[in-house]
Amino acid sequence: MRYQALLLLFAVGSANAATLEVAVSQGSNEPKSYTYQLNGESQTLDLRDSTRYTVAVEDKVRKKDICREAEYRTGMVMTIRDVEKPAKGQYKIELVGQLSNLKALEEKGKLDCGVNMVPIIENSAFSDSSVIEEGKTKVLVVDEKTTLLLTIKE
């Protein structure tokens, strides 16, 4: 009976926890929303796309050509964490992320089994620490195509 009361108390306490709603607008696409519990732990938002390419190398020891598929990922990935709660209804939110874009896919050689391709990827980092009030939206422009809308809900 005592354990049930503790579990109920924990469930009620976590049900009232604040959440951070992150709306991501990329280009002319409709914004996509994601919701995170504000519990002091780091959480990841990974919006990268995977693309496959071929790798062809010559194994000089075995005197064989080796061809495989590999994968690169482009897009946005970020870590979200609430650092502290400065006042009632306010949360200090820390965002650290990276945008990756494919600059080129270069051909670096041709073997009997396939073509050796090398992806050239540009990376740009971003970060922000902001105090966000409950019910108010913080707008963060990451680059010319990506905008984040951050809203605290309790």
BELBEL-V636084 format. One record per run of one state. SS is the DSSP state (~ for helix, > for strand, _ for the rest). FROM is the first residue (numbers start at 1). TO is the last residue. If there is no record, write none. Layout:
# BELBEL-V636084
ss	from	to
SS	FROM	TO
SS	FROM	TO
This chain:
# BELBEL-V636084
ss	from	to
_	1	1
~	2	15
_	16	18
>	19	26
_	27	31
>	32	37
_	38	42
>	43	59
_	60	63
>	64	84
_	85	89
>	90	111
_	112	113
>	114	134
_	135	136
>	137	141
_	142	145
>	146	153
_	154	154
